Amino acid sequence: MNDLATELKALADPVRLSILEFLLDPVQTCCASDEGVCACDFETILGLSQPTVSHHMKLLVQAGFVRARKRGRWVYYDLNREAFGALQKVLSRFASLPVLERG
């Protein structure tokens, strides 16, 4: 359950959800490549400082939702879709629980 809590905490932030949305469908940017989206693009798109972007990306990477690849002095990020599939399986267990009648 600790892993689930970490994952849900990572998703429970509007900035991190915006980052995930951007990774889902990135617009053409100056530094994006086939390897993913450059960290500097998040600064521009979200209007955040580099330390703030790094903090949010660290939490998303630790939770497993985002992969980071360092190329020279740049870090490129992309979605780890398998992590979302695994979370979906875990959450579906809760959706399939029988409803208890109160009375």
N, C-alpha and C positions, 0 to 999 in steps of 0.2 A: 504494500500500500504506500510505502514511502516514495517509490518511483512514480506512482500515479499522482500523489500529492505534488511532487516536483513538476510533473508534466502539466498538471492543471494550473499550478501557480505561474508557470511560464506562459500559459495561454490567457491568464486573467489580467492582462494589461493592454490597454488600447494601443499603445505604441507598438508593442510586440505583435499584436494582431494586424496592425498596419504593415509592419515589416513582412509578415507572412503573406498578406494579400499582395504586396508588391513582388515578392518572390514567386508567387503563383502566376503572375502575368506581368513581368517587368517590361517597362517601356524601353525603347532604345535610349541608352545613355552613353556618356563619353567613355566610360571604363568597362561597361558590361562586355562579356565575351561568352564563348561556348562553355567556359568553365564556371560561369555563374555571374553574380552581380558583385561588383567591387564595393567594399565598405564605404568608399568615398561617395558613392551614389546615394546611399541612405542619408548621409549628411545633407546632401542637396535636396533630395525628394522630401524628407521629413522635416528639414529645417532644424536639425539637432547638431550638437557639438560632437566631435569625434569621441571623447570619453563616454558620452551618453550612449552613442550608437554601440560602442564596444561593450558597454555594460549589458545592453539588451541582447546583443548578438551572443555574448558569452552564456547568458541564461538559456537562450534558444538552442544553442549547441549542446550545453550540458543536459538539457531535457531530451535531446536527440532529434528535434524537429528540423534542425538546420545542420548542414555540413559546411565546414570551413576548409578552404584549401589555400595555403600560402604559396604565392608565386613571386619570388623576389621580395620586394617591400610591400606588395599588395596582398590583401586577403580577399578571396572570392567566396561567395556564399550561394548555396542552392538548397532547395527543400529536400528533406529526406521523407519521401512519400510513404515509405514502409513504416515509419514511426507513426504516421497518422492512421494507417491501416491497423496497426497493433492497438492503438488507443481506441479505435472504433470497436474492435473486438471486446476489449475490456468494458467499455461503456455499454455495449449491447447486452452484456450480462445483467446490468441493472435495469435495462428497459424491458427485459423479459421476465422480471419477477412478478409473481401473482399479486394482484391488488388485494389488500386486506380490508375487509369491511369493518367499519367502526360502528359500534352500537352498544 
